[in-house]
Amino acid sequence: MHIDTLVQRLAAGGPAEQRSDGWLVRCPVHRDRHPSLLISVSPERKAILHCRSQGCDVAAMLKQVGLAWSDLFDVTGEITAGTAPSTELDTADIAALTAYLDRAQMAFAGSPAATYARQRFGITEDIARELRLGFDAGTTPFVHLSDSFREHPRLVVPFCTTDGIAHGAQGRDLSGTDPNRWAGLTNPEGKRWTHLAWFSRQAHGPVVVTEGPSDGLVVAATGFTAVAVAGASHARRRATAEAIVAGNAGREIVLAGDADESGQQFNTHLTEHLAEIGIRARWLSLPSGCGDLADWRQHSGDSFADEFGEAIRTARPKPLDGDFDDDPAELLEEVRTFLQRFLLIEPSAWFDVITLWIAATYFLRRTEAADVAPRLGFLSTVPGSGKTLALDLVCRLVQGRLAVDPTAASVLRTINALTHEDSDPGKPDVPVPLGLDEVDNLYAARGQDTSSITAVLNSGYKRGQDTIRADTNDQRKAISYTTFAPIVWAGLARAALPDALLSRTFVVSMQQAMPHERPASFRPRRDGPVADDLAAKLASWTASVADDDAVSTVLDQVEDELAPMVSNRDLELWSVLSLPAVMAGGQWPARAYAACEALRNAGKDQAENISVRFLRATRDVYRSGNWGRGINDRVVFRSALAERVIDADAIFARWGRGQGIDDEHVRRFLAEFGVRPVVVRVGKETGRGFRWADLMPPWNRYLGEDPDEPITE
């Protein structure tokens, strides 16, 4: 077939731009608005078709335009376009390009390009100067500018290597009339400009790989280093991944393809190629409704930089199916060792509990046979005990989401991953583990209705629990949300927390470290990738072993082993916690059972509600035997009991807006246990108070038998 006929058939009546490396037409498969199908001819006179946008199948192209495979061979006619060029550029090419870019850069300040770069990408004058951005009104001479490039004023973006030398460039149309928007350079004869643009802003930190220069400029404006790949189809080539690895100097890689199918394939191909090289890349998750980073920035405005930085921090690797071939017992040991580096917790058996809880969250996402989601809580009496760090580390290892000042609606959407589109490659597996920091503040605020969020948190303990909400768009309809999810929380004022939450929780008491006990400091840039790698391995391991029948068998076995030690809800908690231990094998089953034996009653006093805690304080007052005005070994005035309880437990000094509990608070607390004030006499004084004998039954019932002799009149 004649080359002109072939080009016309593939162009299907659309524009066909002749370039030094071939002809550029619109792809007949995905019907792009901007020409992306490159038609070149080999020395053997075979036509080579390459969709640079989505890498469309050649057979699909031929079928769409009614051509056969034979039409691609023995191409006739005058072949004026070059074959697939090499990648080598000589010094003359680079010098000519540099001269053009220098002229464009001189015209940038105060130009429409400067205004557009600032408004669209957040590029300041200093950043533009650093990236050598330029402006071409269509009058700057350069032999490798195509006709379409010259027809419109453009923001000129150099495609530099890691050492800052330009090996290519692209121009963004500023008039809004060019359907191509971005235009590249025509290649020198037998050579090719680079398709990678390094926007180096930091010497350290992650390298963000974007699909095109627009998102690369957005990343650069936030201070991160970006490498822009001009054309999603280049991600299909292993050479692209190798070039990125060669330039990133060992830094971690975050993939930021667009939210559409092409962007998902962009991330997937690079992930696979990087994995072959030994690099585990992380995927950046775009907010719902944002097609790319530029859209996200326009939507978020001034808050974008903070949101983007948090998204980079929480980006997770995409596990590769079937890639786990390590010893799971050793993997759990690695997680335990990682936690011990940064946390001080006694006894050390708590590290076994935390490690197994982390692993259990992945089983909950992989199999429905595990139907209970234990909670994990970190409590301390004073700030600075490491509870927030513990929460952050656990959230990162479980690939969960940390909620600040949560509402019932935000918790439901997070658990159900409704903040992600179904097509989002970064959408997490459900149920999504949820982290709640400073949970005591949530329940300490006066006048705040916490009934809705408490109901959500409590009902999510068992699988199958749903909550019903009205459809805001149609009040006649109701929407059912699952509430089942693992929850990890941290707080100070443990007595203010709901009983139902605490009774479902492994409560870890944190303590401040002495100078000689201080663990290592967690450094996100250094230690974060280690945590992410462990999380990816846990996800891969559980995906390979979480068969419903196998998990059910193990849970039955575990319940039989633990039944002599615990029962009812405690049996549910410890059974699910022991699941990953038995699945991993090695020493872990014995560790899990030993932890249950040692810690099954740990945290019981932390889990008591405020009324029980007050009751305990009254018993401590009696046991102290410190008699005085208003109190003796038989009775106590209400006012005297209020003063002594504050001495016994400092938390009650915060009651009454910091004034401490008073007579009325004492009456209400004890009324819950059926103890009523009576007229009592201490010395020569009489007044309303309580008989210690009346407090003995609730002491024994709610606090356990008192070893002291019974109180008698």
MIGU-115878 format. One line per 2 residues: number of its first residue (from 1); their letters; for each residue x, y, z of C-alpha. Coordinates in Angstrom, 1 decimal. Example, Ala and Ser with C-alpha at 12.3 -4.5 7.8 and 13.67 -1.06 7.14 Angstrom:
# residues 2
1> as> 12.3 -4.5 7.8 | 13.7 -1.1 7.1
This chain:
# residues 713
1> mh> 0.0 0.0 0.0 | 1.2 3.5 -0.8
3> id> 2.3 5.5 2.3 | -0.1 8.4 1.5
5> tl> -3.0 6.0 1.3 | -2.1 4.3 4.6
7> vq> -1.8 7.6 6.4 | -5.1 8.8 5.0
9> rl> -6.9 5.6 6.0 | -5.6 5.7 9.5
11> aa> -6.3 9.4 9.9 | -9.9 8.7 8.8
13> gg> -10.3 12.2 7.4 | -8.6 13.9 10.3
15> pa> -5.4 15.9 10.4 | -2.1 14.2 9.6
17> eq> 1.0 16.0 10.7 | 4.3 14.9 9.0
19> rs> 7.3 15.0 11.3 | 10.9 13.9 11.1
21> dg> 10.0 10.6 12.9 | 6.8 9.9 11.0
23> wl> 3.2 11.0 10.7 | 1.0 12.0 13.7
25> vr> -2.7 11.3 13.4 | -5.6 10.8 15.8
27> cp> -5.9 7.2 17.1 | -8.9 5.5 15.5
29> vh> -9.4 3.3 18.6 | -9.9 5.7 21.5
31> rd> -10.7 8.7 19.3 | -8.5 11.1 21.1
33> rh> -9.0 14.8 20.7 | -5.2 15.3 20.2
35> ps> -3.3 13.3 17.6 | -1.4 10.5 19.4
37> ll> -0.9 7.8 16.8 | 2.6 7.8 15.4
39> is> 3.1 6.2 12.0 | 6.7 5.4 11.1
41> vs> 8.4 3.2 8.5 | 11.2 0.8 9.1
43> pe> 14.2 0.4 6.7 | 12.5 -2.9 5.5
45> rk> 9.5 -0.7 4.4 | 7.2 -2.0 7.2
47> ai> 4.7 0.5 8.8 | 5.0 0.8 12.5
49> lh> 2.0 2.0 14.4 | 2.3 3.3 18.0
51> cr> -0.4 5.0 20.1 | 1.5 7.3 22.4
53> sq> -1.5 8.1 24.6 | -3.0 4.8 25.6
55> gc> -0.9 2.2 23.7 | -3.9 0.9 21.8
57> dv> -3.8 -2.5 20.2 | -2.6 -2.4 16.6
59> aa> -5.1 -5.1 15.5 | -7.9 -2.9 16.9
61> ml> -6.6 0.0 14.9 | -6.6 -2.0 11.7
63> kq> -10.1 -3.3 12.3 | -11.5 0.1 13.0
65> vg> -10.3 1.5 9.6 | -10.8 -1.6 7.6
67> la> -7.1 -2.5 7.0 | -5.3 -5.9 7.1
69> ws> -2.0 -6.8 8.6 | -0.6 -7.3 5.0
71> dl> -1.2 -3.6 4.4 | 1.6 -2.7 6.8
73> fd> 4.2 -4.5 4.7 | 6.0 -3.4 1.6
75> vt> 4.9 0.2 1.9 | 5.4 2.0 -1.4
77> ge> 5.8 5.7 -2.3 | 8.3 8.3 -1.3
79> it> 9.3 7.7 2.3 | 10.2 11.2 3.6
81> ag> 9.7 10.5 7.2 | 12.4 8.8 9.3
83> ta> 12.3 5.4 10.9 | 12.0 4.9 14.6
85> ps> 15.0 7.0 15.7 | 17.7 6.3 18.2
87> te> 18.0 8.1 21.5 | 21.4 9.6 21.0
89> ld> 21.7 13.4 20.7 | 25.0 15.1 19.8
91> ta> 26.4 18.3 21.3 | 25.1 20.4 18.3
93> di> 21.5 19.3 19.0 | 21.8 20.0 22.7
95> aa> 23.5 23.4 22.0 | 20.8 24.4 19.6
97> lt> 18.0 23.4 22.0 | 19.7 25.3 24.9
99> ay> 20.0 28.4 22.8 | 16.3 28.3 22.0
101> ld> 15.4 27.7 25.6 | 17.5 30.6 26.8
103> ra> 15.7 33.0 24.4 | 12.4 31.6 25.6
105> qm> 13.4 32.0 29.2 | 14.4 35.7 28.7
107> af> 10.8 36.4 27.4 | 9.1 34.6 30.4
109> ag> 8.9 37.4 33.0 | 5.7 39.3 32.8
111> sp> 4.5 37.2 29.9 | 1.2 35.3 29.5
113> aa> 3.2 32.1 30.2 | 4.2 33.5 33.7
115> ty> 0.6 34.3 34.5 | -0.7 30.9 33.3
117> ar> 2.0 29.0 35.2 | 1.2 30.8 38.4
119> qr> -2.5 30.4 38.2 | -2.7 26.8 36.9
121> fg> 0.3 25.2 38.5 | 1.3 27.5 41.4
123> it> 4.7 28.3 39.8 | 6.3 31.4 41.3
125> ed> 9.0 33.5 39.5 | 11.7 31.9 41.6
127> ia> 10.5 28.4 40.8 | 10.1 29.3 37.1
129> re> 13.7 30.6 37.0 | 14.9 27.4 38.7
131> lr> 13.0 25.2 36.2 | 14.1 27.5 33.3
133> lg> 10.5 27.9 32.0 | 10.1 30.1 29.0
135> fd> 7.6 31.9 26.7 | 7.4 31.6 22.9
137> ag> 4.9 33.8 21.1 | 5.4 31.8 18.0
139> tt> 8.3 34.0 16.8 | 11.3 32.4 18.5
141> pf> 13.3 30.6 15.8 | 14.2 26.9 16.3
143> vh> 14.5 24.4 13.5 | 12.8 21.6 15.4
145> ls> 9.5 23.5 16.1 | 6.5 22.0 14.2
147> ds> 4.0 24.1 12.4 | 1.4 23.5 15.1
149> fr> 3.9 24.5 17.8 | 4.5 27.9 16.1
151> eh> 0.9 28.6 15.5 | 0.1 29.4 19.1
153> pr> 1.8 31.2 22.0 | 3.2 28.6 24.4
155> lv> 4.6 28.1 27.9 | 7.9 26.4 27.1
157> vp> 9.0 23.6 29.5 | 12.5 22.2 29.2
159> fc> 12.9 18.4 29.6 | 16.1 18.3 31.6
161> tt> 18.1 15.4 32.8 | 19.0 15.0 36.5
163> dg> 22.1 17.0 35.9 | 20.1 19.9 34.5
165> ia> 20.9 19.6 30.8 | 18.0 20.0 28.5
167> hg> 17.4 17.0 26.2 | 14.0 18.0 25.0
169> aq> 11.1 20.4 25.6 | 7.3 20.7 25.2
171> gr> 5.1 23.8 24.9 | 1.6 24.4 26.4
173> dl> -0.8 26.4 24.3 | -1.9 29.6 26.0
175> sg> -4.6 30.7 23.5 | -7.0 27.9 24.3
177> td> -7.6 27.2 20.6 | -5.1 24.4 20.0
179> pn> -6.8 21.0 20.5 | -3.4 19.5 21.1
181> rw> -2.7 21.7 24.1 | 0.8 20.3 24.6
183> ag> 3.1 20.1 21.6 | 6.6 18.6 21.3
185> lt> 9.6 19.1 19.1 | 10.3 17.3 15.9
187> np> 13.1 14.9 16.3 | 16.5 15.4 14.6
189> eg> 17.1 13.0 11.8 | 17.8 9.6 13.2
191> kr> 17.7 10.8 16.8 | 15.1 11.4 19.5
193> wt> 14.4 14.0 22.2 | 13.9 12.6 25.7
195> hl> 10.4 11.9 26.9 | 11.4 12.3 30.6
197> aw> 11.5 15.7 32.3 | 13.2 16.0 35.7
199> fs> 11.9 18.8 37.9 | 14.4 18.6 40.7
201> rq> 13.4 20.6 43.8 | 14.8 18.5 46.7
203> ah> 18.0 16.6 47.3 | 16.1 14.1 49.4
205> gp> 12.5 12.8 49.8 | 10.4 10.9 47.3
207> vv> 10.4 11.3 43.6 | 6.9 11.8 42.2
209> vt> 6.3 10.3 38.7 | 3.6 12.1 36.8
211> eg> 1.7 11.5 33.6 | 2.7 14.5 31.6
213> ps> 4.4 17.9 32.4 | 1.3 19.6 33.8
215> dg> 1.2 17.5 36.9 | 5.0 17.6 37.1
217> lv> 4.9 21.3 37.4 | 2.2 21.1 40.1
219> va> 4.4 18.7 42.1 | 7.4 21.0 41.6
221> at> 5.4 24.0 42.9 | 4.8 22.1 46.2
223> gf> 8.6 21.6 46.7 | 8.8 17.9 45.8
225> ta> 10.9 16.5 43.0 | 9.0 15.3 40.0
227> va> 9.7 13.3 36.9 | 7.2 13.9 34.1
229> va> 6.6 11.2 31.5 | 5.4 12.7 28.2
231> ga> 2.8 10.1 27.1 | 1.2 7.3 29.1
233> sh> 2.3 4.7 26.6 | 6.0 5.2 27.6
235> ar> 5.2 3.5 30.9 | 4.8 0.2 29.0
237> rr> 8.5 0.2 28.2 | 10.9 -1.2 30.8
239> at> 13.4 1.3 29.6 | 11.3 4.1 31.1
241> ae> 11.4 2.5 34.5 | 15.1 1.9 34.2
243> ai> 15.7 5.6 33.4 | 13.7 6.7 36.4
245> va> 15.6 4.4 38.7 | 18.9 5.5 37.3
247> gn> 18.1 9.1 38.0 | 16.4 8.9 41.4
249> ag> 19.6 8.1 43.4 | 17.9 5.5 45.6
251> re> 15.0 7.6 46.7 | 11.5 6.1 47.0
253> iv> 9.1 6.5 44.1 | 5.5 7.6 44.2
255> la> 3.4 7.1 41.1 | 0.8 9.8 40.3
257> gd> -0.9 8.8 37.1 | -4.3 10.4 36.2
259> ad> -7.5 9.0 37.6 | -8.7 7.7 34.3
261> es> -8.1 4.2 32.8 | -5.0 5.4 31.0
263> gq> -3.6 6.7 34.3 | -4.3 3.5 36.1
265> qf> -2.5 1.6 33.3 | 0.3 4.1 33.6
267> nt> 0.8 3.3 37.3 | 0.3 -0.4 36.8
269> hl> 2.9 -0.8 34.0 | 5.5 1.2 35.9
271> te> 4.8 -0.7 39.1 | 5.5 -4.0 37.3
273> hl> 8.6 -2.8 35.6 | 10.0 -1.2 38.9
275> ae> 9.2 -4.5 40.8 | 11.3 -6.4 38.3
277> ig> 14.2 -4.0 39.0 | 13.6 -4.5 42.8
279> ir> 11.8 -1.2 43.5 | 8.4 -1.1 45.3
281> ar> 6.7 2.0 44.2 | 3.9 3.7 46.1
283> wl> 0.6 4.9 44.5 | -0.7 8.4 45.1
285> sl> -4.5 8.5 45.7 | -6.4 11.3 44.0
287> ps> -9.5 12.8 45.7 | -12.8 11.8 44.2
289> gc> -13.8 14.1 41.3 | -10.2 15.1 40.5
291> gd> -8.9 13.9 37.2 | -5.3 14.8 37.8
293> la> -3.1 16.8 40.1 | -3.8 20.1 38.3
295> dw> -7.5 19.5 38.8 | -6.9 18.8 42.5
297> rq> -4.9 22.0 43.0 | -7.7 24.0 41.3
299> hs> -10.3 22.4 43.5 | -8.4 22.8 46.9
301> gd> -6.8 26.2 46.4 | -4.6 27.2 49.3
303> sf> -5.0 24.0 51.2 | -3.6 21.9 48.3
305> ad> 0.0 21.9 49.4 | -0.9 20.4 52.8
307> ef> -3.3 17.9 51.3 | -0.8 16.8 48.7
309> ge> 2.0 16.5 51.4 | -0.3 14.3 53.5
311> ai> -1.3 12.2 50.4 | 2.4 11.6 49.7
313> rt> 3.0 10.6 53.3 | 0.1 8.1 53.3
315> ar> 0.6 6.7 49.8 | 0.9 3.0 49.9
317> pk> 2.4 0.4 47.6 | 0.2 -1.6 45.4
319> pl> 0.8 -5.3 46.3 | 1.6 -7.6 43.5
321> dg> -0.4 -10.8 43.4 | 1.5 -13.9 44.4
323> df> 4.8 -12.1 45.2 | 5.0 -13.2 48.9
325> dd> 7.6 -16.0 49.3 | 9.0 -15.2 52.7
327> dp> 8.5 -16.9 56.1 | 5.4 -15.3 57.7
329> ae> 6.8 -15.9 61.2 | 9.9 -13.9 60.3
331> ll> 7.7 -11.2 58.9 | 5.8 -10.9 62.1
333> ee> 9.1 -10.8 64.0 | 10.2 -7.9 61.7
335> vr> 7.1 -6.0 62.5 | 7.6 -6.5 66.3
337> tf> 11.2 -5.5 66.1 | 10.2 -2.4 64.1
339> lq> 7.7 -1.3 66.8 | 10.2 -2.0 69.6
341> rf> 12.7 0.5 68.0 | 10.4 3.4 68.6
343> ll> 8.1 2.6 71.5 | 8.5 1.9 75.2
345> ie> 5.8 -0.5 76.5 | 5.8 -2.8 79.5
347> ps> 5.4 -5.7 79.7 | 7.0 -6.6 76.4
349> aw> 4.2 -9.1 75.7 | 2.2 -6.1 74.5
351> fd> 4.4 -6.0 71.4 | 3.2 -9.5 70.5
353> vi> -0.4 -8.2 70.9 | 0.1 -5.1 68.8
355> tl> 2.0 -7.1 66.1 | -0.8 -9.7 65.9
357> wi> -3.5 -7.0 65.9 | -1.8 -5.3 62.9
359> aa> -1.7 -8.7 61.0 | -5.3 -9.4 62.0
361> ty> -6.6 -6.3 60.3 | -5.4 -7.7 57.0
363> fl> -7.2 -11.0 57.6 | -10.4 -9.0 58.3
365> rr> -10.1 -7.5 54.8 | -9.3 -10.8 53.1
367> te> -11.9 -13.2 54.6 | -15.4 -13.0 56.0
369> aa> -14.7 -16.0 58.3 | -13.1 -13.5 60.7
371> dv> -16.2 -11.7 62.0 | -14.9 -9.7 65.0
373> ap> -12.8 -6.6 64.8 | -11.1 -6.0 68.2
375> rl> -10.1 -2.4 69.0 | -6.6 -1.4 70.1
377> gf> -6.1 1.5 72.5 | -3.1 3.5 73.8
379> ls> -3.7 5.3 77.0 | -1.4 7.4 79.2
381> tv> -2.0 9.6 82.3 | 0.3 12.4 81.0
383> pg> 1.3 13.7 77.6 | 4.6 12.8 76.1
385> sg> 4.2 9.0 76.7 | 4.4 8.0 73.0
387> kt> 0.7 7.2 72.5 | 0.3 9.4 69.4
389> la> 3.5 7.9 67.9 | 2.2 4.4 68.6
391> ld> -1.1 5.3 66.8 | 0.8 6.7 63.8
393> lv> 3.0 3.7 63.5 | 0.1 1.3 63.7
395> cr> -2.0 3.2 61.2 | 0.9 3.2 58.8
397> lv> 1.5 -0.5 59.2 | -2.2 -1.4 58.7
399> qg> -2.6 1.0 55.8 | -5.4 2.7 57.7
401> rl> -6.7 6.2 57.8 | -6.2 8.6 60.7
403> av> -9.3 10.7 61.6 | -8.9 14.0 63.2
405> dp> -12.1 15.4 64.9 | -14.2 12.7 63.3
407> ta> -18.0 12.8 62.7 | -20.3 9.8 62.3
409> as> -20.6 10.6 58.6 | -16.8 10.9 58.0
411> vl> -16.2 7.6 59.9 | -18.8 5.8 57.8
413> rt> -17.3 7.1 54.5 | -13.8 6.2 55.5
415> in> -14.7 2.7 56.7 | -16.5 2.0 53.4
417> al> -13.8 3.7 51.3 | -16.5 6.0 49.9
419> th> -13.9 8.8 49.6 | -12.5 6.8 46.6
421> ed> -14.0 6.1 43.2 | -14.3 2.4 42.3
423> sd> -11.8 3.0 39.5 | -9.3 4.6 41.8
425> pg> -6.1 2.5 41.7 | -5.3 3.8 45.2
427> kp> -8.7 2.7 46.7 | -8.0 0.8 49.9
429> dv> -9.3 -2.6 50.7 | -12.4 -2.5 53.0
431> pv> -13.0 -2.4 55.8 | -10.5 0.4 56.2
433> pl> -8.8 0.4 59.6 | -9.5 3.7 61.4
435> gl> -7.3 5.6 63.8 | -8.7 8.1 66.3
437> de> -6.2 10.4 68.1 | -7.1 12.3 71.3
439> vd> -10.3 10.4 71.5 | -10.8 11.7 75.1
441> nl> -11.4 15.2 73.6 | -14.2 13.8 71.5
443> ya> -16.1 12.8 74.7 | -14.8 15.5 77.0
445> ar> -16.4 18.5 75.2 | -19.4 19.7 77.1
447> gq> -22.7 20.0 75.2 | -21.4 17.9 72.3
449> dt> -23.7 15.1 71.1 | -21.6 12.1 70.6
451> ss> -24.4 9.5 70.4 | -24.1 9.0 66.6
453> it> -20.4 8.4 66.5 | -20.5 6.2 69.6
455> av> -23.2 4.1 67.9 | -21.1 3.7 64.8
457> ln> -17.9 2.8 66.7 | -19.7 0.3 69.0
459> sg> -21.7 -1.4 66.2 | -18.7 -1.9 64.1
461> yk> -17.2 -4.5 66.4 | -18.9 -7.5 64.6
463> rg> -19.2 -8.1 60.9 | -22.7 -7.6 59.4
465> qd> -23.6 -4.6 61.6 | -24.9 -1.7 59.5
467> ti> -26.2 1.7 60.2 | -29.0 3.4 58.2
469> ra> -28.8 7.0 57.1 | -31.3 9.0 55.0
471> dt> -30.3 9.8 51.5 | -29.6 13.6 51.5
473> nd> -30.7 13.8 47.8 | -33.9 12.0 48.4
475> qr> -35.3 11.9 52.0 | -37.7 9.1 51.0
477> ka> -34.7 6.7 50.5 | -32.3 5.2 53.1
479> is> -28.7 4.2 52.6 | -27.2 1.3 54.5
481> yt> -23.5 1.6 55.5 | -21.4 -1.1 57.0
483> tf> -19.8 -0.1 60.3 | -17.5 -3.1 60.7
485> ap> -13.9 -2.1 60.9 | -10.8 -2.4 63.1
487> iv> -10.2 0.7 65.2 | -7.1 1.9 66.9
489> wa> -7.2 5.0 69.2 | -5.2 7.0 71.6
491> gl> -6.2 9.2 74.5 | -5.6 10.6 77.9
493> ar> -8.8 10.9 79.9 | -9.7 7.2 79.7
495> aa> -12.5 7.5 82.2 | -14.5 9.6 79.8
497> lp> -14.7 7.0 77.1 | -17.8 4.8 76.5
499> da> -17.8 1.5 78.3 | -18.9 -0.3 75.1
501> ll> -15.7 0.9 73.3 | -13.4 0.1 76.1
503> sr> -14.8 -3.4 76.7 | -13.9 -4.3 73.1
505> tf> -10.4 -3.0 73.3 | -6.9 -4.2 74.0
507> vv> -5.9 -1.4 76.3 | -2.1 -0.6 76.3
509> sm> -0.9 1.7 79.1 | 1.9 4.0 77.9
511> qq> 4.5 5.5 80.2 | 7.1 8.2 79.9
513> am> 10.6 7.0 79.3 | 13.4 7.7 81.7
515> ph> 16.4 9.4 80.0 | 18.3 6.0 79.8
517> er> 15.2 4.3 78.4 | 14.3 6.5 75.5
519> pa> 13.7 4.6 72.3 | 14.9 5.7 68.8
521> sf> 13.2 8.6 67.2 | 10.9 7.8 64.2
523> rp> 12.2 9.6 61.1 | 9.6 9.4 58.3
525> rr> 12.0 9.9 55.4 | 14.2 7.1 56.8
527> dg> 11.8 4.8 58.5 | 8.6 5.4 56.7
529> pv> 9.6 3.3 53.6 | 10.4 0.4 56.0
531> ad> 7.0 0.5 57.5 | 5.4 0.7 54.0
533> dl> 7.4 -2.3 52.9 | 6.3 -4.3 55.9
535> aa> 2.6 -3.3 55.2 | 2.9 -4.4 51.6
537> kl> 4.3 -7.8 52.7 | 1.5 -8.3 55.3
539> as> -1.0 -7.6 52.6 | 0.6 -10.0 50.2
541> wt> 1.0 -12.7 52.8 | -2.6 -12.5 54.0
543> as> -3.9 -12.4 50.4 | -2.2 -15.8 49.8
545> va> -3.5 -17.6 52.9 | -6.8 -16.0 53.8
547> dd> -9.1 -18.8 52.6 | -12.5 -18.8 54.3
549> da> -12.4 -22.5 55.1 | -8.9 -22.4 56.4
551> vs> -9.5 -19.4 58.6 | -12.7 -20.9 60.0
553> tv> -10.8 -24.1 61.0 | -8.0 -22.1 62.6
555> ld> -10.5 -20.0 64.6 | -12.3 -23.1 65.9
557> qv> -8.9 -24.5 67.0 | -7.9 -21.3 68.7
559> ed> -11.2 -21.0 70.6 | -10.7 -24.5 72.0
561> el> -7.2 -23.6 73.1 | -8.2 -20.3 74.8
563> ap> -11.5 -21.4 76.3 | -9.9 -22.5 79.7
565> mv> -8.4 -19.0 80.1 | -11.1 -16.6 78.7
567> sn> -14.8 -16.6 77.9 | -17.5 -14.6 76.1
569> rd> -16.2 -11.3 74.6 | -12.7 -11.8 75.8
571> le> -12.7 -15.2 73.9 | -13.8 -13.4 70.8
573> lw> -11.0 -10.8 71.1 | -8.2 -13.2 71.8
575> sv> -9.3 -15.7 69.2 | -9.1 -13.2 66.3
577> ls> -5.8 -11.9 67.7 | -4.4 -15.4 67.7
579> lp> -5.5 -16.1 64.1 | -2.4 -14.6 62.4
581> av> -0.2 -16.3 65.0 | -1.4 -19.8 64.1
583> ma> -1.4 -19.0 60.4 | 2.2 -17.8 60.6
585> gg> 3.4 -20.7 62.8 | 6.8 -20.9 64.4
587> qw> 6.9 -19.5 68.0 | 3.9 -17.2 67.4
589> pa> 1.1 -19.5 68.5 | 2.9 -20.0 71.9
591> ra> 3.5 -16.3 72.1 | -0.2 -15.5 71.5
593> ya> -1.4 -17.9 74.2 | 1.3 -16.7 76.6
595> ac> 0.1 -13.1 76.0 | -3.5 -14.1 76.7
597> ea> -2.4 -15.7 80.0 | -0.4 -12.7 81.1
599> lr> -2.5 -9.8 79.8 | -6.1 -11.1 79.9
601> na> -6.9 -9.0 82.9 | -4.6 -6.1 81.9
603> gk> -6.3 -2.8 81.5 | -9.5 -3.8 83.3
605> dq> -9.3 -0.8 85.7 | -8.5 1.4 82.7
607> ae> -11.8 0.2 81.1 | -14.0 1.0 84.1
609> ni> -16.4 3.9 83.6 | -16.3 7.1 85.7
611> sv> -18.8 5.9 88.2 | -16.9 2.7 88.9
613> rf> -13.8 4.7 89.2 | -15.4 7.0 91.7
615> lr> -16.5 4.0 93.7 | -12.9 2.7 93.7
617> at> -11.8 6.1 95.0 | -14.2 5.9 97.9
619> rd> -12.8 2.5 98.9 | -9.3 3.9 98.7
621> vy> -10.4 6.7 101.1 | -11.8 4.2 103.6
623> rs> -8.7 2.0 103.4 | -6.4 4.9 104.0
625> gn> -7.8 5.2 107.6 | -7.1 8.9 107.6
627> wg> -9.9 10.0 109.9 | -10.6 13.6 110.7
629> rg> -13.3 16.2 110.6 | -16.4 14.9 108.9
631> in> -15.1 11.3 108.6 | -14.5 8.4 110.9
633> dr> -14.4 4.6 110.6 | -18.2 4.3 110.4
635> vv> -19.6 7.3 108.5 | -18.5 10.3 106.3
637> fr> -20.1 13.6 105.5 | -20.8 14.2 101.7
639> sa> -18.5 17.3 101.7 | -15.7 15.4 103.4
641> la> -16.0 12.5 101.0 | -15.8 14.9 98.1
643> er> -12.5 16.4 99.4 | -11.0 13.0 100.1
645> vi> -11.9 11.5 96.7 | -10.1 14.3 95.0
647> da> -7.0 13.4 97.0 | -7.4 9.7 96.1
649> da> -7.9 10.3 92.3 | -6.8 13.5 90.7
651> if> -9.2 13.1 87.8 | -12.1 14.3 90.0
653> ar> -10.3 17.6 90.6 | -11.2 18.5 87.0
655> wg> -15.0 18.1 87.6 | -17.2 21.2 87.9
657> rg> -15.2 23.1 85.3 | -12.0 22.6 87.1
659> qg> -13.4 23.3 90.6 | -13.6 19.6 91.6
661> id> -16.5 17.5 92.6 | -18.9 18.7 95.2
663> de> -21.7 17.3 97.4 | -24.1 17.0 94.6
665> hv> -21.7 15.1 92.4 | -21.0 12.7 95.2
667> rr> -24.8 12.1 95.7 | -25.3 11.4 91.9
669> fl> -22.3 9.0 91.7 | -23.4 6.8 94.6
671> ae> -27.0 6.9 93.6 | -26.1 4.8 90.6
673> fg> -25.2 2.0 93.0 | -28.2 2.4 95.2
675> vr> -26.5 4.2 98.0 | -28.5 7.1 99.4
677> pv> -27.4 9.8 101.8 | -28.6 9.7 105.4
679> vv> -28.2 11.8 108.5 | -24.9 10.9 110.2
681> rv> -23.0 12.1 113.2 | -19.2 12.6 113.5
683> gk> -18.2 13.9 116.9 | -20.5 16.7 117.8
685> et> -21.5 17.5 114.2 | -24.4 16.1 112.3
687> gr> -25.2 16.3 108.6 | -26.0 14.5 105.4
689> gf> -23.6 11.7 104.6 | -23.0 8.0 104.1
691> rw> -22.4 4.9 106.2 | -19.4 2.9 105.1
693> ad> -21.4 -0.3 105.6 | -23.8 0.8 102.9
695> lm> -20.9 1.1 100.5 | -19.6 -2.5 101.1
697> pp> -22.1 -4.3 98.8 | -21.3 -2.2 95.7
699> wn> -17.6 -2.4 96.5 | -17.7 -6.2 96.5
701> ry> -20.0 -6.4 93.5 | -18.2 -4.0 91.2
703> lg> -14.6 -3.9 92.5 | -14.2 -7.5 93.8
705> ed> -14.2 -8.9 97.3 | -12.5 -6.6 99.9
707> pd> -9.8 -8.5 101.7 | -10.3 -6.3 104.8
709> ep> -12.7 -7.3 107.5 | -16.4 -6.4 106.9
711> it> -17.6 -3.1 108.2 | -20.1 -3.2 111.0
713> e> -22.1 -0.7 112.9
